[in-house]
Amino acid sequence: MATDFRLKESLPDLTDRIVSTYFELGAINHLGHCPLPNHEAVISATEDLKEILYPGYRRRSGLHAGNVSYHVGDLIDRLHDKLTIQIERSLCHGAGKDTQCDPQQRQDFETLGQAKAIAFLEQLPELRETLALDVEAAYAGDPACKSLDEVIFCYPGLEAITVYRLAHAMHELGVPLIPRMMTEWAHGRTGIDIHPGAKIGNYFFIDHGTGVVIGETTEIGDWVKLYQGVTLGALSFPTDKDGNLVRGTKRHPTIEDHVVIYANATILGGETVIGHDSVIGSSVWVTQSIEPETTVTMEKPQLCVRGTGADHVAKRG
């Protein structure tokens, strides 16, 4: 190894320069505060939750009626402890604590964290029922799919929807940070970006999925199917008199029941409603409401074909 150790003598000075930015900038470091939720612990808990939702498909095989209760009971017990700690940390941060909490505050946040962890875990049976409908929708909506097992093993849309439904349940309980950590982890794995604040009905299917974006205030009914590249986004971002973004308003569209939205369609705006039983074609840009039972498509483009041996253009309508 041809390392010049004399060059390493500059590293302590570099370290000092980097550390000095922590105090000069401040906004992008977290020092001397209540601890934040731990990313690895949150993802570990998410994986445990998926193991409970889909037993026998993931880490543990050989499950049967005689041992599944022990397996799930062990996971639930560990999840209680993990989630209590991580939710307590998120609540502390969400309360705006910029310094270490005193012992009484810590105890109060831990008590509330445990209550929210149990309230969240109590929803798992109902979440399994909802996800079973999502699996059914994927099988019913894709002729290439051979079985429900294939959906659970292979479909990135189900992966994203599973994590979204877990994160949404936690979001509804008022838990800060952790729901976004969960859905952004799923986003990185699947290419599907679903904000945990969105409201999504039963029998939801995302086919292929890469590039799908579903914004925070989106509302989606039952039996809705999206293809890759669909954006359900905001038309604009209103600001207050000081130029700051106005938060907490309905910014994203409403999609009613039995709607199909094809690849790369963009639907924007909080007042935009796509009526039930409508079809939104590929690559369209929709910023106004669509009546029920309507088909929206781009006008047929003109195809130009140029020959390699001659200078001619064939135009086909």
C-alpha positions as CSV (number, residue, x, y, z in Angstrom):
1,M,0.0,0.0,0.0
2,A,1.6,3.2,-1.2
3,T,0.0,5.5,1.4
4,D,1.8,8.8,2.0
5,F,1.3,9.2,5.8
6,R,2.5,12.8,5.6
7,L,-0.7,13.7,3.8
8,K,-2.8,12.3,6.7
9,E,-1.4,15.0,8.9
10,S,-4.0,17.4,7.4
11,L,-6.9,15.2,8.5
12,P,-7.3,16.6,12.1
13,D,-7.6,20.1,10.6
14,L,-10.3,18.8,8.2
15,T,-12.1,17.2,11.1
16,D,-12.1,20.6,12.9
17,R,-13.5,22.3,9.8
18,I,-16.3,19.8,9.5
19,V,-17.2,19.9,13.1
20,S,-17.3,23.7,13.1
21,T,-20.0,23.6,10.4
22,Y,-22.2,21.7,12.9
23,F,-22.3,24.8,15.1
24,E,-22.4,27.3,12.2
25,L,-25.2,25.7,10.3
26,G,-27.1,23.9,13.0
27,A,-30.1,23.0,11.0
28,I,-28.9,19.7,9.6
29,N,-27.5,18.1,12.7
30,H,-29.0,16.8,15.9
31,L,-26.6,17.2,18.9
32,G,-27.4,17.3,22.6
33,H,-31.1,16.7,22.2
34,C,-33.6,14.0,23.1
35,P,-32.7,11.0,20.9
36,L,-34.4,10.7,17.6
37,P,-36.1,7.5,16.4
38,N,-33.5,5.0,15.3
39,H,-33.7,4.2,11.6
40,E,-32.6,0.6,11.9
41,A,-35.0,-0.1,14.8
42,V,-37.9,1.3,12.8
43,I,-37.1,-0.8,9.8
44,S,-36.6,-3.8,11.9
45,A,-40.0,-3.3,13.5
46,T,-41.5,-2.9,10.0
47,E,-40.0,-6.2,8.9
48,D,-41.4,-7.9,12.0
49,L,-44.8,-6.4,11.2
50,K,-44.7,-7.9,7.7
51,E,-43.8,-11.2,9.2
52,I,-47.0,-11.1,11.3
53,L,-49.1,-9.9,8.3
54,Y,-47.8,-12.6,6.0
55,P,-46.8,-15.6,8.1
56,G,-44.8,-18.3,6.4
57,Y,-43.8,-16.1,3.4
58,R,-40.8,-14.3,4.8
59,R,-38.1,-15.1,7.4
60,R,-39.7,-18.0,9.2
61,S,-40.7,-21.1,7.3
62,G,-42.2,-24.3,8.7
63,L,-45.0,-22.6,10.6
64,H,-48.1,-24.6,11.5
65,A,-51.0,-24.6,13.8
66,G,-48.9,-25.9,16.7
67,N,-46.2,-23.2,16.7
68,V,-47.6,-20.1,15.0
69,S,-49.0,-18.7,18.2
70,Y,-45.6,-18.9,19.9
71,H,-43.9,-17.3,16.9
72,V,-46.4,-14.4,16.6
73,G,-46.5,-14.0,20.4
74,D,-42.7,-13.6,20.4
75,L,-42.9,-11.0,17.6
76,I,-45.7,-9.0,19.3
77,D,-43.8,-8.9,22.6
78,R,-40.6,-7.6,20.9
79,L,-42.6,-5.1,18.8
80,H,-44.2,-3.7,21.9
81,D,-40.8,-2.9,23.3
82,K,-39.3,-1.6,20.1
83,L,-42.3,0.6,19.2
84,T,-42.7,2.0,22.7
85,I,-39.1,3.3,22.7
86,Q,-39.2,4.6,19.1
87,I,-42.6,6.2,19.5
88,E,-41.5,7.8,22.8
89,R,-38.6,9.3,21.0
90,S,-40.7,10.6,18.1
91,L,-43.2,12.2,20.5
92,C,-40.4,13.9,22.4
93,H,-39.1,15.3,19.1
94,G,-42.6,16.2,17.9
95,A,-43.1,18.2,21.1
96,G,-40.3,20.5,20.1
97,K,-37.8,19.4,22.8
98,D,-34.5,20.9,21.9
99,T,-32.7,19.7,25.0
100,Q,-32.6,16.5,27.0
101,C,-36.0,15.8,28.6
102,D,-36.1,15.8,32.3
103,P,-37.0,12.4,34.0
104,Q,-40.6,13.3,34.4
105,Q,-41.0,14.4,30.8
106,R,-39.3,11.2,29.6
107,Q,-41.6,9.1,31.7
108,D,-44.7,10.9,30.4
109,F,-43.6,10.4,26.8
110,E,-42.8,6.7,27.4
111,T,-46.2,6.2,29.0
112,L,-47.8,7.8,25.9
113,G,-45.5,5.9,23.6
114,Q,-46.6,2.6,25.1
115,A,-50.3,3.5,24.8
116,K,-49.9,4.4,21.2
117,A,-47.8,1.2,20.5
118,I,-50.5,-1.0,21.9
119,A,-53.3,0.9,20.1
120,F,-51.3,0.4,16.9
121,L,-50.7,-3.3,17.4
122,E,-54.4,-3.8,18.2
123,Q,-55.2,-2.8,14.6
124,L,-53.2,-5.7,13.0
125,P,-56.1,-8.1,12.7
126,E,-58.1,-5.5,10.7
127,L,-55.1,-4.6,8.7
128,R,-54.7,-8.2,7.6
129,E,-58.3,-8.2,6.4
130,T,-57.7,-5.1,4.4
131,L,-54.4,-6.4,2.9
132,A,-56.1,-9.7,1.9
133,L,-58.5,-7.6,-0.2
134,D,-55.5,-5.8,-1.8
135,V,-53.9,-9.2,-2.7
136,E,-57.2,-10.2,-4.2
137,A,-57.4,-7.0,-6.3
138,A,-53.9,-7.6,-7.6
139,Y,-54.7,-11.2,-8.7
140,A,-58.0,-10.1,-10.2
141,G,-56.4,-7.2,-12.0
142,D,-53.4,-8.8,-13.6
143,P,-53.8,-11.7,-16.1
144,A,-50.1,-12.4,-15.8
145,C,-50.5,-13.4,-12.2
146,K,-50.8,-17.1,-11.5
147,S,-51.6,-17.1,-7.8
148,L,-52.1,-15.1,-4.6
149,D,-48.7,-16.4,-3.5
150,E,-47.1,-14.7,-6.5
151,V,-48.6,-11.4,-5.5
152,I,-47.2,-11.7,-1.9
153,F,-43.8,-12.9,-3.0
154,C,-43.2,-10.7,-6.1
155,Y,-45.4,-7.6,-6.4
156,P,-43.7,-4.3,-5.4
157,G,-47.1,-2.7,-5.4
158,L,-48.2,-4.9,-2.5
159,E,-45.0,-4.2,-0.7
160,A,-45.6,-0.5,-0.9
161,I,-49.3,-0.8,0.0
162,T,-48.5,-3.0,3.0
163,V,-46.0,-0.5,4.5
164,Y,-48.3,2.4,3.6
165,R,-51.3,0.8,5.5
166,L,-49.1,0.2,8.6
167,A,-47.7,3.7,8.4
168,H,-51.2,5.2,7.9
169,A,-52.5,3.5,11.0
170,M,-49.6,5.0,13.0
171,H,-50.1,8.4,11.3
172,E,-53.7,8.4,12.4
173,L,-52.6,7.8,16.0
174,G,-50.6,11.1,15.8
175,V,-47.1,9.5,15.8
176,P,-44.6,11.9,14.3
177,L,-41.7,11.0,11.9
178,I,-42.0,7.2,12.1
179,P,-44.7,6.8,9.5
180,R,-42.7,8.8,7.0
181,M,-39.6,6.8,7.8
182,M,-41.5,3.6,7.0
183,T,-43.0,4.8,3.7
184,E,-39.8,6.4,2.5
185,W,-38.0,3.1,3.2
186,A,-40.7,1.3,1.1
187,H,-40.3,4.1,-1.6
188,G,-36.6,3.3,-1.8
189,R,-37.3,-0.5,-2.2
190,T,-40.2,-0.2,-4.7
191,G,-40.0,3.2,-6.4
192,I,-43.6,3.8,-5.2
193,D,-44.0,7.0,-3.0
194,I,-47.2,6.9,-0.9
195,H,-47.5,9.5,1.8
196,P,-48.8,7.9,5.1
197,G,-51.5,10.7,5.3
198,A,-53.2,9.6,2.1
199,K,-56.6,7.8,2.5
200,I,-56.9,4.7,0.4
201,G,-59.9,2.4,0.3
202,N,-60.2,-1.4,-0.2
203,Y,-59.1,-3.5,-3.1
204,F,-56.2,-1.2,-4.1
205,F,-53.8,-2.3,-6.8
206,I,-50.7,-0.7,-8.2
207,D,-49.5,-2.6,-11.3
208,H,-45.7,-2.5,-12.0
209,G,-45.6,0.7,-9.9
210,T,-42.2,2.4,-10.5
211,G,-42.6,6.1,-10.3
212,V,-46.1,6.3,-8.7
213,V,-46.5,9.3,-6.4
214,I,-49.5,9.6,-4.1
215,G,-49.6,12.9,-2.1
216,E,-50.5,13.5,1.5
217,T,-54.2,14.6,1.1
218,T,-55.1,12.2,-1.7
219,E,-58.3,10.3,-1.2
220,I,-58.8,7.0,-3.1
221,G,-62.0,4.9,-3.1
222,D,-62.4,1.1,-3.5
223,W,-61.3,-1.0,-6.5
224,V,-58.9,1.6,-7.8
225,K,-56.1,0.5,-10.1
226,L,-52.9,2.5,-10.9
227,Y,-50.2,1.8,-13.4
228,Q,-46.5,2.9,-13.3
229,G,-45.6,6.6,-13.3
230,V,-49.0,7.9,-12.1
231,T,-48.8,11.1,-10.1
232,L,-51.6,12.2,-7.7
233,G,-50.2,15.5,-6.7
234,A,-50.7,19.1,-5.8
235,L,-51.5,21.7,-8.5
236,S,-49.9,24.6,-6.6
237,F,-48.6,25.4,-3.1
238,P,-50.4,28.4,-1.6
239,T,-48.3,30.7,0.7
240,D,-49.2,33.1,3.5
241,K,-48.5,36.8,3.6
242,D,-44.9,36.1,4.6
243,G,-44.3,33.8,1.7
244,N,-44.4,30.6,3.9
245,L,-46.2,27.5,2.6
246,V,-49.7,27.0,3.9
247,R,-49.9,23.5,5.4
248,G,-52.8,21.3,6.3
249,T,-55.0,22.1,3.3
250,K,-56.5,19.6,0.8
251,R,-53.9,19.8,-2.0
252,H,-54.2,16.4,-3.8
253,P,-57.0,14.9,-5.8
254,T,-59.9,12.6,-4.9
255,I,-60.3,9.3,-6.8
256,E,-63.7,7.7,-6.5
257,D,-64.5,3.9,-6.7
258,H,-63.7,1.7,-9.7
259,V,-61.3,4.1,-11.4
260,V,-58.4,2.9,-13.6
261,I,-55.5,5.3,-14.2
262,Y,-53.0,4.3,-16.9
263,A,-49.2,4.8,-17.0
264,N,-47.7,8.3,-16.6
265,A,-51.0,10.1,-16.1
266,T,-50.8,13.2,-13.9
267,I,-53.8,14.3,-11.8
268,L,-53.4,17.4,-9.7
269,G,-55.2,19.6,-7.3
270,G,-57.2,19.3,-4.1
271,E,-60.5,20.2,-5.8
272,T,-60.0,17.7,-8.6
273,V,-62.4,14.7,-8.3
274,I,-62.2,11.7,-10.7
275,G,-65.7,10.3,-10.8
276,H,-66.4,6.6,-10.2
277,D,-66.0,4.1,-13.0
278,S,-63.8,6.4,-15.0
279,V,-60.7,5.6,-17.1
280,I,-57.8,8.0,-17.2
281,G,-55.5,7.2,-20.2
282,S,-51.8,7.2,-20.4
283,S,-49.8,10.4,-20.2
284,V,-52.7,12.8,-19.7
285,W,-52.6,15.9,-17.5
286,V,-55.8,16.4,-15.5
287,T,-56.4,19.5,-13.3
288,Q,-60.2,19.6,-13.3
289,S,-62.8,17.2,-12.1
290,I,-64.0,14.4,-14.3
291,E,-67.6,13.2,-14.3
292,P,-68.3,9.5,-13.4
293,E,-68.1,6.9,-16.1
294,T,-65.9,9.0,-18.3
295,T,-62.9,8.1,-20.4
296,V,-60.1,10.6,-20.7
297,T,-57.3,10.1,-23.3
298,M,-54.8,12.1,-25.3
299,E,-55.8,12.8,-28.9
300,K,-54.2,10.1,-31.2
301,P,-50.7,11.3,-32.0
302,Q,-49.2,11.3,-35.4
303,L,-46.6,8.7,-36.0
304,C,-43.6,9.6,-38.3
305,V,-41.5,6.8,-39.8
306,R,-38.3,7.7,-41.7
307,G,-36.7,5.3,-44.1
308,T,-33.0,4.6,-43.8
309,G,-32.3,4.4,-47.6
310,A,-34.5,7.2,-48.8
311,D,-35.5,10.6,-47.7
312,H,-39.2,10.1,-47.1
313,V,-41.6,10.4,-44.2
314,A,-44.6,8.1,-43.7
315,K,-47.3,9.7,-41.6
316,R,-49.9,7.5,-40.0
317,G,-52.8,8.9,-38.1
